Amino acid sequence: MNIQQLTIALAASAACFCAQAANSINLANYQVTGTYALSTLAGTGNGVSGLEASAVTYARDRGTLFYVGDEGTGVVEISLTGQTLGSMAFNWANTGSSNHDTEGLTYLGNGVLVVSEERLYDAYRFNYTAGGTANLAASGVSISNATVGNNGLEGISYDPSNGGFVTVKQAGPQDVRAGTLTFANNTGGVATTSTLFNPTLMGLSTLSDVQTLSPVDTLAGTAAANNLLILSLGSRKLIEVNRLGQTLSTFDLSNILPNNGIEGVTVDEHGTIYLVAEQLQDGSGPANPMSQLIVLSASPVPEPESWAIALTGLGFLGLLARRKRKAVITPTS
């Protein structure tokens, strides 16, 4: 391949890359780069259990993660490699919850979090204070009054691009909703949400969590920033979909920590994906289980500016080669 052919090939590759980046985060480029056991917090005296991690969220202004367990005792702050940094207990009084089934968690910024209760289909906003207690009923909203049992609200994600939220319902039937949530005392807030698309288009047996992609800096201004990550425990898949429900990319989780149920997903501004998994409750795992943090990172890809520099360099080499050929004097007899 000569320089001209190489330049054309690189130009085509660059165009393909830029088009793909504009439409998808492309989960095919991701791989597991770390797994970390999460402390059970046993014996800390703070009333918060680290068992059964069911939801996780990234706090950009703190550079940390928060997660909850579906036993609903509180929220735990951890480093990006799973070290416990602090925790806060939940006070469920006046919420009407008897199961305290916390399956969704999202971060709004400035220490403000929203946690959801699966069976009530409610969400609660609170300010995180390490070592404190969050009075959940003080700021809440009922997203739905449907009787959902243990197939209800499994995930919630804040969308900083519009100030709204996206939620997923596990099954019976599945649902993906988006809209605004206004929080008020005694869970008296107002939810203005609607179904985004028919969730059967995704072909997933259950819906376990959702994460908006608008926080990823490199996706800003592209169609991909409007996409969603949808996690399925039942299908052991993480998929990327657009807001029409079309699957754009997939990551297979079937061989990752097979004794753990992966139930929570979040993403940071660099596009790194974090998952949390609880020990499967079917007796297949070891005794004294610990929840796990799983990190997925994308393979490095050249930035558009790098492509431009490479193409400019090749073009310059091609120009030099042409000038050199013209300078060659053909000998005459």
Order of alpha helices (4+ residues) and beta strands (2+ residues): alpha-beta-beta-beta-beta-beta-beta-beta-beta-beta-beta-beta-beta-beta-beta-beta-beta-beta-beta-beta-beta-beta-alpha
